[in-house]
């Protein structure tokens, strides 16, 4: 289908690809992965002919039909409806439709056989190309990507960049190409649209090459993983999870080969050094030196998974209630987003705010962050809450003439340069990288700088809007580690399911214009939600039966009600004890870290004894709370 042979592509003095090879076969569904700057998007441009190779070849059949989604399509402008723009995919059908309309007009005055024959031929071809269903097909794909019937009638120019990109994706899918080249297709999609696209691509009969940092998305679709690394294209015969396992095995083998070779080299070098001065051994020494020079050296295994080695702390912990939302209502012209809804963010909450675009996620996030004041109801910050807000528009607030290090020094003067370099190292800026000017950075690099700034703020509450956009997988892993170590509270909007599943302990979603909460991880929420919506038709039946169902008639007895009241009081008392004990545990942990304690054997022994005792009490209280909570839920049901 497409054959890449000995491809070399140079930018200045740097070889982005150096004699790279890859053969894309019919039916391949490949994920093209690699660090930012590894040349993934460049390779797609080379395939479609936007760039020319320095050397080597990219060959394909002349009639191969390629559908190419890339970020440059955002510049496409049209005052026509998005349904019309999507239908531009049907080039021949549209041409035939115009010709048929023209012939029909001519028939009003000219009934010649020539006109009738032309009309018949055009109509037959139009029908053979399924021309009468193209509007339905366009409507169906736009609906899958999140556009309502009314929105499909609106001009493309009235939509934001992210929504325009969806229209471009719809147009490409409607072209039914032989191969799809998709550069970060999920960047502008919400979770329902990502799931729809997964289903569509899974059933797509042609070949697919996807550049994406969304590992869950890749795992659902691809059957081959191609890693762009050090100028080469390394192929793995499986999805992203398979790639991780296979790469780990390959690196283990490579690591052992490297160690063995290094041991052999050292042994040879000792032998050469020992006999170098002896004339009788000169021939043997020269022979061994030449053998070492000719040896194919095994590279050491690079660490592609850096770990966070900096503790993100803040000077003051917040109170128990971080943000209290009461009777919040928010409307835009002709659109009600939130209606008389309430919510509570408590200390230690790691909240993922999820849902379809247009449901009010970003609006709610801005209300929580005090960035939107135009609403009714109250949003109250708790005691000692210090907040930082990260959103994509804040990349524009970076000072372009500053170096990366200067940007952080100016923002976080309390941190030493060593600490700031350590933080930047966590976000993959090492060595002289920290002296790069902000203005020369890519979008992903600017995102990492802005995230580093957010985490150096002395804040115990983080509000994060799509923090993984434009990040590669290594950077997403860094952010996951940072948030897992972060001891404060945060709320985050993201469509990256792997990211959400690794950082959230509570899910918020907006349903019927109200904030709803699920107390668990994203994966647990997905399992619960899939069962909840399996058969929506039965909801109506339940409403009818519900009035006569014994369960509905059954009311709690006075005894049950009194027991519930007592159990809830006990639960509240336990929560207070847990909070108090948790502070004692942290206080003793702080003492154990003091030199005055750990350098004094007697003090250390006594403090350790106290810590073990309090920690055991704390663990028991948590167990008691879980048992009591389960008992209360049993009584309520």
DATA-V283898 format. One record per backbone hydrogen bond with DSSP energy under -1.0 kcal/mol. CO is the residue of the C=O (numbers start at 1). NH is the residue of the N-H. E is the energy in kcal/mol with one decimal. If there is no record, write none. Layout:
<<CO:NH:E> <CO:NH:E>>
This chain:
<<2:24:-3.0> <3:59:-2.5> <4:22:-2.1> <5:57:-2.2> <7:20:-2.7> <8:54:-2.0> <8:55:-1.9> <9:16:-2.0> <9:17:-1.6> <11:14:-2.1> <14:11:-3.1> <17:9:-1.9> <20:7:-3.0> <22:4:-3.2> <24:2:-1.9> <25:28:-2.1> <28:208:-2.7> <29:223:-3.0> <29:224:-1.4> <30:210:-2.8> <31:226:-3.0> <33:228:-3.0> <35:38:-2.1> <39:43:-2.1> <40:44:-1.5> <41:45:-1.9> <42:46:-2.1> <43:47:-2.2> <44:48:-2.0> <45:50:-2.0> <45:51:-1.3> <55:8:-2.5> <57:5:-2.8> <59:3:-2.9> <61:64:-1.5> <65:178:-2.0> <65:179:-1.7> <67:181:-3.5> <69:183:-2.1> <70:73:-1.7> <71:74:-1.6> <72:75:-1.8> <73:76:-1.8> <78:157:-1.6> <80:156:-2.7> <81:85:-2.3> <82:86:-2.6> <83:87:-1.9> <85:88:-1.0> <86:89:-1.6> <87:90:-1.7> <89:91:-1.7> <90:94:-2.7> <91:95:-2.1> <92:96:-2.7> <93:97:-2.5> <94:98:-2.1> <95:99:-2.3> <96:100:-2.8> <97:101:-2.2> <98:102:-2.2> <99:103:-2.4> <100:104:-2.4> <101:105:-1.9> <102:106:-2.0> <103:107:-2.0> <106:109:-1.8> <106:110:-2.6> <112:116:-1.9> <113:117:-2.7> <114:118:-2.2> <115:119:-2.6> <116:120:-2.3> <117:121:-2.5> <118:122:-2.7> <119:123:-2.5> <120:124:-2.2> <121:125:-2.3> <122:126:-2.6> <123:127:-2.2> <124:128:-2.4> <125:129:-1.9> <126:131:-3.0> <127:130:-1.8> <130:133:-1.6> <133:137:-2.5> <134:138:-2.5> <135:139:-2.5> <136:140:-2.5> <137:141:-2.1> <138:142:-2.4> <139:143:-2.2> <140:144:-2.0> <141:145:-1.5> <142:147:-2.4> <143:146:-1.7> <148:152:-1.7> <150:153:-1.2> <151:154:-1.4> <152:83:-1.8> <154:82:-1.9> <155:158:-1.5> <156:159:-2.0> <160:164:-2.3> <161:165:-2.1> <162:166:-1.1> <163:167:-1.5> <164:168:-2.1> <165:169:-2.1> <166:170:-2.6> <167:171:-2.4> <168:172:-2.0> <169:173:-2.5> <170:174:-2.1> <173:176:-1.4> <178:207:-2.3> <179:67:-2.7> <180:209:-3.0> <181:69:-2.9> <182:211:-3.1> <184:187:-1.2> <186:189:-1.6> <190:194:-2.4> <191:195:-2.3> <192:196:-2.0> <193:197:-2.6> <194:198:-2.3> <195:199:-1.9> <196:200:-2.3> <197:201:-3.0> <198:202:-2.2> <199:203:-1.3> <207:180:-2.4> <208:30:-3.1> <209:182:-2.9> <210:32:-3.2> <211:184:-3.0> <213:215:-1.1> <214:218:-2.2> <215:219:-2.4> <216:220:-1.5> <218:222:-2.5> <224:31:-2.5> <225:236:-3.1> <226:33:-2.5> <227:234:-2.7> <229:232:-1.9> <231:18:-2.4> <232:229:-2.3> <234:227:-2.9> <236:225:-2.8> <236:238:-1.9> <239:243:-2.5> <240:244:-2.3> <241:245:-1.9> <242:246:-3.3> <243:247:-3.2> <244:248:-1.9> <245:249:-1.9> <246:250:-2.6> <247:251:-2.8> <248:252:-1.9> <249:253:-2.2> <250:254:-2.9> <251:255:-2.8> <252:256:-2.1> <253:257:-2.4> <254:258:-2.6> <255:259:-2.3> <256:260:-2.6> <257:261:-2.6> <258:262:-2.7> <259:263:-2.3> <260:264:-2.1> <261:265:-2.8> <262:266:-2.5> <263:267:-2.0> <264:268:-2.5> <265:269:-2.8> <266:270:-2.2> <267:271:-2.0> <268:272:-2.7> <269:273:-2.6> <270:274:-2.2> <271:275:-1.8> <272:276:-1.1> <275:278:-1.1> <278:281:-1.1> <279:282:-1.3> <281:285:-2.7> <282:286:-2.5> <283:287:-2.0> <284:288:-2.0> <285:289:-2.3> <286:290:-2.4> <287:291:-1.9> <288:292:-2.3> <289:293:-2.1> <290:294:-2.1> <302:304:-1.1> <320:347:-3.1> <322:382:-2.8> <323:345:-2.9> <324:380:-2.7> <325:343:-1.9> <326:378:-2.4> <328:341:-2.4> <329:376:-2.3> <330:337:-2.5> <330:338:-1.8> <332:335:-2.7> <335:332:-3.8> <338:330:-2.2> <341:328:-3.6> <343:325:-3.1> <345:322:-2.4> <345:323:-1.6> <346:349:-2.4> <349:490:-2.3> <350:505:-2.5> <350:506:-1.4> <351:492:-2.7> <352:508:-2.7> <356:359:-1.4> <360:364:-2.8> <361:365:-2.6> <362:366:-2.3> <363:367:-1.9> <364:368:-2.6> <365:369:-2.1> <366:371:-2.7> <366:372:-1.3> <367:370:-1.3> <373:375:-1.8> <376:329:-2.3> <378:326:-2.8> <380:324:-2.6> <382:385:-1.3> <383:319:-2.7> <386:460:-1.5> <386:461:-1.5> <388:463:-2.5> <390:465:-2.9> <391:394:-1.9> <392:395:-1.9> <393:396:-1.3> <395:398:-1.1> <399:402:-1.5> <400:439:-1.9> <402:438:-2.7> <403:407:-2.2> <404:408:-1.5> <405:409:-2.6> <406:410:-2.4> <407:411:-1.2> <408:412:-2.9> <412:415:-1.6> <416:420:-2.3> <417:421:-2.6> <418:422:-1.9> <419:423:-2.3> <420:424:-2.7> <421:425:-2.2> <422:426:-1.6> <423:427:-1.1> <424:429:-2.9> <425:428:-1.6> <430:433:-2.3> <431:434:-1.1> <432:435:-1.8> <433:436:-2.0> <434:405:-2.6> <436:404:-1.8> <437:440:-1.4> <438:441:-1.6> <442:446:-2.4> <443:447:-2.0> <444:448:-1.8> <445:449:-2.0> <446:450:-2.6> <447:451:-2.3> <448:452:-2.4> <449:453:-2.4> <450:454:-2.1> <451:455:-2.1> <452:456:-1.1> <457:459:-2.4> <460:489:-2.5> <461:388:-1.9> <462:491:-2.1> <463:390:-3.3> <464:493:-2.6> <466:469:-1.1> <468:471:-2.1> <472:476:-2.3> <473:477:-2.3> <474:478:-1.8> <475:479:-2.3> <476:480:-2.5> <477:481:-2.4> <478:482:-2.4> <479:483:-2.5> <480:484:-2.3> <481:485:-1.8> <482:486:-1.3> <489:462:-2.4> <490:351:-2.7> <491:464:-2.5> <492:353:-2.9> <493:466:-2.6> <496:500:-2.5> <497:501:-2.7> <498:502:-1.1> <500:504:-2.0> <506:352:-2.4> <507:518:-3.1> <508:354:-2.5> <509:516:-3.3> <511:514:-1.5> <513:339:-2.5> <514:511:-2.4> <516:509:-2.3> <518:507:-2.9> <518:520:-1.7> <521:525:-2.2> <522:526:-2.6> <523:527:-2.2> <524:528:-2.4> <525:529:-3.3> <526:530:-2.4> <527:531:-1.4> <528:532:-1.6> <529:533:-1.6> <535:538:-1.3> <536:539:-1.5> <538:542:-2.4> <539:543:-1.7> <540:544:-1.5> <541:545:-2.2> <542:546:-2.6> <545:548:-1.5> <545:549:-1.1> <549:553:-1.4> <550:554:-1.9> <557:561:-2.6> <558:562:-2.4> <559:563:-2.5> <560:564:-2.8> <561:565:-2.3> <562:566:-2.3> <563:567:-3.0> <564:568:-2.5> <565:569:-1.8> <566:570:-2.4> <567:571:-2.4> <568:572:-2.2> <569:573:-2.4> <570:574:-2.4> <571:575:-2.2> <572:576:-1.9> <573:577:-2.1> <574:578:-2.8> <575:579:-2.3> <576:580:-2.4> <577:581:-3.0> <578:582:-2.6> <579:583:-1.7> <580:584:-1.7> <581:585:-2.5> <582:586:-2.3> <583:587:-2.3> <584:588:-2.3> <585:589:-2.3> <586:590:-2.1> <587:591:-2.0> <588:592:-2.5> <591:594:-1.8> <594:597:-1.1> <594:598:-2.5> <595:599:-1.9> <597:600:-1.4> <600:604:-3.0> <601:605:-2.2> <602:606:-2.2> <603:607:-2.9> <604:608:-2.4> <605:609:-2.0> <606:610:-2.4> <607:611:-2.6> <608:612:-2.7> <609:613:-2.0> <610:614:-2.7> <611:615:-3.0> <612:616:-1.9> <613:617:-2.0> <614:618:-2.7> <615:619:-2.5> <616:620:-2.2> <617:621:-2.5> <618:622:-2.0> <619:623:-1.9> <620:624:-2.8> <621:625:-2.4> <622:626:-2.1> <623:627:-2.2> <624:628:-2.5> <625:629:-2.7> <626:630:-2.1> <627:631:-2.0> <628:632:-2.4> <629:633:-2.3> <630:634:-2.0> <631:635:-1.9> <632:636:-2.4> <633:637:-1.5>>
